[in-house]
Amino acid sequence: MTGNQATILIVDDRDANRYTIAHILKRAGYEVVEASTGKEALELANHHPSVILLDVKLPDILGYEVCRRLKSNPHTNFIPVVQLSAAFLDNESKIYALESGADAYLTQPVEPNVLIATVKALVRLHRAESESRLSARQWQATFDALAEGVALADSDGIIRRSNRALSALLEKPYFEIEKHPLSDLMYRQFGVDVDPRMKVVSTEVNFRDRYFEFSLDPVFLDEIHTSSILIVSEITARKKAEAAVLINERLAATGRMANTIAHEINNPLEAITNLLFLLHSSLDKPEVAQEYLDSAQRELDRVSKIARQILSFNRESSMPVQVNPAEILTDVLALNNQALVEKRIRVIKELQTSTLVQGFPAQLRQVFSNLIRNAVEASLPGTVLRLRISHCLIGNRLGQPAARVTISDRGIGIPPENLKRVFEAFFTTKELRGSGIGLWLSSTIVQEHHGYIRVRSSTRPSGSGTCVSVVLPCEWLPKSSRLH
């Protein structure tokens, strides 16, 4: 029983009745299949006719029982059934037929127009239900094919549907997810409190050494909460990749720093060597020898200071601590001293030395090292590099106090088409000289410190340059001072 033309199954043990009804339906354009017993009807129903016209009085099984079996079978329960009878005409029979699952009840002999109208209505119903079933199967297939775990909760926050991916991600069978409160599931699984009526955007959570990201979208109709959609995805691989990138960047930064260290330490070591030679030749002149010793001591102090800066660069604490951005900027500048001197760059500092932020020192050193190195590389010879720490607020007018660290250079600037991509991972305009992860990594670290980075740049010949601002939550101390 295929094709677009509707097929009607007529079930009646009397040949004359079947002939009459078949004739009416064929003239109306329907295909007809006939059966004379209940057993035949149950077998032919597996071919899914559009409508079944079922006589009540059959030789083997009553039509009521045939209808009940059809409606209890998931493979045939969607087929509309019309009970026909010339013997059972009272209301009790009609009620019994309808309660057995029949979709309509007609008495014999039935008017042709009434029969056709009833069949047309049930054919439309059958087609609509078939399309709905197909859409439901397609939707379920799509739902289960999603890589992200998805759960649909009702207005009471009870999960009604979940897909295969969610069951796999949470390592739970469907019956432990569906029909349970969404808020309970999230608390038991990730230890987070969620309100199904409140929107949650891309929140990271940890579970058994695995990392997940979830979002929650409530659905409202006329301001009434009707449902909620939970989306969960695993980001463990991404977090591991980010950690690997962080380690590689630190190694690269250490390598770059080693080159700077070699130059910075070489100069005072050469001076000490020369002073010791002069000291040996001046042992008979105590005052001159003392001057050489004092000079050698100053050069040793310089080496010691560089060594302390080197040791502090990659030292990391296990917990956030109070960090002074001014001290970090000063240390990073010292490590870039050679490049500043070679390019004759004058540094102007306006640093609030009493401003403290809560964070991880080594990570913040890496951020400011990346930004200052980029600024020095971009600066034109003989120009100015400005460093400034000022106070601001994060959020609205009553927001949290914050420190704004601004690094401004007078370089060639960043073209507008590149400016919008500077925080993309692996985007670089330095070709083989750059990895393209410095600014992306810096932005990630600052976001983890609950701050943000903004970049402004101009390529105009009369005023080119770039200004990078790092805003971090901070503590304002009553006493402030400035380093120049």
Secondary structure, DSSP 8 states (H G I E B T S, - for coil): --SSS-EEEEE-S-HHHHHHHHHHHHHTT-EEEEESSHHHHHHHGGG--SEEEEES--SSS-HHHHHHHHHHSTTTTTS-EEEEESS--SHHHHHHHHHTT-SEEEESS--HHHHHHHHHHHHHHHHHHHHHHHHHHHHHHHHHH-SSEEEEEETTSBEEEE-HHHHHHHT--GGGTTTSBHHHHHHHHH-----TTS-EEEEEEEETTEEEEEEEEEEEETTEEEEEEEEEEE-HHHHHHHHHHHHHHHHHHHHHHHHHHHHHHHHHHHHHHHHHHHHHTTTT-HHHHHHHHHHHHHHHHHHHHHHHHHHHHS---SS-EEE-HHHHHHHHHHHTHHHHHHTT-EEEEEEETT-EEEE-HHHHHHHHHHHHHHHHHHB-TT-EEEEEEEEEEESSTT-EEEEEEEEEE-BS---HHHHTTTTSTT--SSGGG--S-HHHHHHHHHHHTT-EEEEEEE--TTS-EEEEEEEEEEE--S---EE-
